[in-house]
Amino acid sequence: MPQLCQTEGLTEDQTEILKAVRTFVNEQIIPVAQELEHADEYPTEIIEGLKELGVFGLMIPEEYGGLGESLLTYALCVEEIARGWMSVSGVINTHFIVAYMLMQHGTEEQKQKYLPRMAAGEVRGAFSMSEPGLGSDVSAVSTKATRLEDGSYSITGQKMWLTNGGTSTLVALLTKTDEGADSVYKNMTTFLVEKEAGFGETAQGVTVPGKIDKMGYKGVETTELILEDHRIAADQILGGEPGKGFFHMMDGVEVGRVNVAARACGLAWRGFELGIAYAQQRKTFGKRIADHQAVLFRIAEMATKVETAHTMMVRAARLKDTGRRMDVEAGMAKMVASEYANEVVEDSFRIHGGYGYSKEYEIERLMREVKFMLIGEGTSDIQKMIIGRSLLKEYQQR
């Protein structure tokens, strides 16, 4: 067991699950991650292996075919997977958010229809909120769902930044419906849009144009989603009632922030491992660079940041598992983990010197991947706004 990122108080089942995932990462992900990432190749065999481990159904209740594990267990598994290759954890992330939203807000019919197949990895989820003119400002959603005379809906609009956009077969899609109260936040509805895997027109009126080329986060596809008069039945509204889409999405984003924090922790952990290993191999001026005080201090700071981020992520996950609202804790964990991951990976890059700039070395990949952690599920500035506003309410002067 690595000295860093140990978590006390886990059950025997949790420990066994983590042990199995860590073994899989060490044997099946790390040895091939470089080759697949450089080729921007989808990790099909890795995903099949994770299906067999039950990772796609970790949090789905046993009655729906899953393992019924906690958010903490899931987050610790994600940390392990991201340590191997962050893109693989991204494949799991949006699937997990959609499954979580179904578990929390779906009708019983929707749960029965989708969750067993999601637990098996047969139905793959994607989460769609962003648009070309919509990032952090969710109120600016322009994709419109219009109610028709027969009670069904017609959806038209353009979505951006769908992780799993090509391989997914079920998309949790945020739209504007004008069927709630006067508040714009009560005029949004989440639809469960079914489509075929692949690119082009994947369902009537649903088109996935192709992969967006990115500096990192390779292997997993990121896409647009275009809807033109896509007809969908009213029973595909998440929870069966229009006007609650914003609240459904924010609940999904909250656990998504814990997920991104876990992914950032995994990247930081791997960055530290690579840095301390190289520092003990490379020699300058007749001694290991690890024996130079400047590098030694850097290693100490890196390890401290890895542990700090891990601890905050674990705390946020534990709080969510108690059923408490934890938007502040999730925001803090996401902000600290992503910023520290960026710093730890850069410090490891500096330890590698010129070799760190070579694609032959793993740290070059981590340098590109870690930048996504700074923007995924909300930037640090957005987290600060959430945290600050909540603190003002809590400490309001009377």
N, C-alpha and C positions, 0 to 999 in steps of 0.2 A: 504494500500500500504506500503510495507516495506520501512524503512528509507534509506537503502542502495540501490544503483543501480537504482535510479530513472532517467529517461531520459526526459528532457524538449524538447518542440517543436514537440511533436508527434501529428499526426492528430487524429481526433476522431476515425477513422477506426482502426488506429494502436493501440490506447489505448484499444479499445474494443477487438481486437484480442489478445493482451497481457493479458488482464483481463481473457479472456476465457481460454487461455493456462495455466495461473497461477492457476486458479481454478481447471483445469483438473489435473495439477501436484499435487496440495495439496490433492485432493480427490481420484485420480486414480493411481498415481505413487508412491508417498512417502509411503503410507500405505503398499504396497506390494513389494517394491523394495528389502528389505532385504531378504525376503523369496525366491523371484525369483533369486536374485543374488547368494545366497548360493547354490541353486539347479542348477545353470547355465542353467536356463530355459528361452527359448525365450518368450518375453513378448507379446504374440499374442493378448490378449484382449486390452492391451495398444495401440498397433499399430493400431488395428481396430478403437479405439477411436480417434486416431490422424488422421486417414483417414477421419473420419466424420467431424473433425474440419477443414479439408482442408489443414493441415500442409504439406502434400506431394506435394501440388501444390502451395505453398505460392508465389513463385517467377515466376511461369509459367504464361505467359500472359493470359488474359481472353479469347482471341480468340482461345486458345488451351485448355480451360477448367479450368485454374488456377485462382488464386486470383489477380495476377499481382502486387504483393507487392514488396517492395524494399529489397535490401540486408540487410539494417538496421533492417527492421521488422523481417526478417528471423533470423538474428543473435540474436536479443533480445528474440525471441521465443526459440531459441536453448539454450540460457543462462538459461531461465526458466526451460526447460526440463532437462538440465544437472544438475541443482540444485536438481531435483527430483531423477534422476538416469542417470549417464553419459552414460551408455550403450544404452539407448533409443535414446539419441541424436546422437550416432554413427550410429544407424540404418538409421536415416534421412540423415546424412552427405554425404555418398557416393552417395545416390540417388540424393541428391540435386546437387552435383558436375556434375554428368552425365547429369542431366536436364539442368544445366547451360551451359555446353559445347554444347549441342544440340541447345539451344537457341542462343548462340553466333556464332556457327560455322557450324551447321547442314544445309543441303539443305532443301528446303521447303518441299520436299517429306518426308525427315526424320523427320522433325518437326511434320508434319501431322500424320505420322505413329506412333510416340512414345509419344509425349508430352501430348495429351489428356488422354491416359491411364496411364502415369506417374503421372499426376495431380490427378487422381482418386486412385492412389496406386495400380492399377492393374498390371502395369509393374514396377518392382523394379530394380533400378540401382546399379551397383557396378563399382568401379574405379580401374583399374589394371595397375600399372606401375612397382612396385617392383618385383624383382626376387631373387633367392637364392644368387646370387653374385652381386646384384644391390640394393642399397639403395638410398643414396643421389646422387651417380654418375649415372645420367640418361644416359650418353653417353655409358655406359657399357651394354645397353639392348642387349640381345642375342636372344630373341624370334623372329623368322624369318617368314616373310610373302613372299612367292615366287609367282610371277605372272605366271599363266599357259597360255597355248596357246589360250584357249577360253576366256581369259580376266578375269577369276576369280582368286582367290588366295588360296594357301595352307599355313596354319599357323601351325608351330611346335615350342614348347618351354614350359617353366615352369615358372609360376608366383607365387608370395608369398604375404601373408598378405592382402588378399581380405576381407574387411569387407562386410558383406552381401553375402559372397561367396556362401552360400547354398540357401538362400531365393531369391537371385536376379535372374532375368530372362533376363537382358540386361547388358552386361559388356562392358565398354569403355576400350579397350585393346591396349596398346602401343606395336608396333612391329618395327623391322628393315626391310626395304623394298628395299634398294639400288636403289631407283628410283628418288632420288632428286639430289641436287648438290653434290660437293665433300665433303662438311662439313658433319660430322656425324650427326649433329643436323638437317640437312635437308634430312636425309635418314631414318626418322622415320615416321610411319603412325599410326593413331588411327583407329581401326576397331570397329564397333558396333556388338558385338557377341551375338546372341540370344541363350538361353539355357532354359532348364526346371529347376524349383526350385527343390532342393534336393541334394543328394550326389550320388557318383558313376558317370557313364557316363550319363551326362545330355543333351548331344547333340552329334551328330556323331563326334568323335575325340576330344570331350571336357569332361574332367573328373575332378570332385571335390572330392578329396580323403576323406575328413572328417574335423572335427573341430580341430584347433590347440589349445591345452590346455594352458591357460594363467594364470598368477598370479592374474589378475584383468580383467576388461572389459568383465565381464561374461554376459551371456544371449545372446548377439549378437555373431554370429559365425564369426570366422576369419579362412580363409582357404587358401590352395594352389589351383592352377588351372593349369591343365596339358593339353596341346594341342598336338595332334599327327595327322598331315595331316588333320587338320580341313579345309574343303572346304567352302569358303565364297565368295559371289558375290562382284564385285567391287562397287556396289551401297551401300555397307555397310561400305565404307570408310567414316569417319566423314568429312562432307563438300564436299565429292565427288572427292577430289584431293589428291593423295599420296604425301608424303614428308613434311607434315605440322604437323605431330603428336606431335613433341616436343613442338611446340608453343601452340597447343591445350591443351596439358597436363599442361604446365606451367600456362596458364590462369586459368585452373581448380584448380591448386594447390594454386594460389593466393587467390581466394575466399575461398578455403579450409582452408587456414591459418586464415582467419577471423573467419571461423566456429570453428576451434580448439580453437582460442582465446576466443570465446564466451563460448565454453564448459568448458574451464579452469575457466572462470569467474563464471560460474554456480557452479562449484565444490568449488571454493574459498568462494563464497557466502554462500553455505550450510555449509562449514567448520566453517565459522564465526558464523553462527546461532547456530550450535551445541555447539561451544566453549563458547559463551557468555551465553547461557542458562544453561550449566552445571556449569559455574563459579558462577552463582547466586543460584544454588541449593546445591552445595557441601560446607561443612563447615570444617575448620581446625583452631585449636587454638582459638576456640570460636567465629569465624566470617566467613562470606562467603569468599571463596577464591578470589572472585572478588574484595574484599576490601583490599587484599594484593597488595602492590604497584607493585610487580613484575608481577602479573597476570593482573592488571589494565593496565600497560604499554603494555603488550603483546596484550591485546584486542584492544587498541588504534592503535597499529601498524598493526594488522590484518585488521581492518576496513579501514585504509588508503590504504593498498595494494589492497583490494577489489575494492575500488573506483578508484584507479589509473588504474588498469587493465581494469575495465569497461569503463572508459573514453577513453583509447587508442583504445580499440576494437570498440567503437562507432565511433570514428573519422575515423578509417580505413574503416569501412563500409560506412560511409557517403561519403568519397572520392570516393570509388568505384562506388557508385550510381551516381556520377556526370560524370562518364565515364573516369575519369583520371586514368592513371597508378599509382598503389600504392603499388608496391612490397616492398619498404622500410617501408612504414607505416604498411603494413600487417605483415612484418617480425618483426618489433618492437612490434606490438600488440601481436603477437603470442609468442615472446620471453618473454616479460614482464608478460603476463597473465599466461603462463605455469609455469614460475619460481616463481611468487608470489603465484599462487595457491598451488604449492608444499610447500611453506613456511607457508602459512596460514593454510593449512590442518595439517601440522606437528605441528604448534603451538597449534591448537585445540586438537590434539592428546596429547600433553604435558599437556594441561589444564585438560584433562580427567584422567591423571595419569594411574594407573594400569588398570582401567576399559576400557581405550581406546584400550587395547590389546585384549579385549574380543570380540568375534564375536557377542555378544548380542548387542553391541553398534555400531551405524551407522558409527562412525568415523573410525572404523577399516576397513570398506569397502572403504571409501574415501581415506584412506592411500594407498590402493592397486590401486585404480582407477587413482589417480592423477599422478602416475608415467608415465602412458601412454601419458599424456599431454606433457611430456618433450621430447618425441620422435616423436609423431604424426605430420605429415606434415613438417618434418624437425626439427632437434635438434636445440638448442640454438646456437651451434657453426655454423651450416649452416646459421641460420638467421643473425649471426654476419658477416659472409662472404658476404652475399647479401647486408646487410646494409653498411658495410665498403667499398665495391667496388663501390657502388652507390655514397657514399659520396665523395670518391676520385675523381670520375668523375665530380661531381657537384662543388667541391672546388679545381679543378685542377689548379695548379700554372701556370701562363702564363709568 
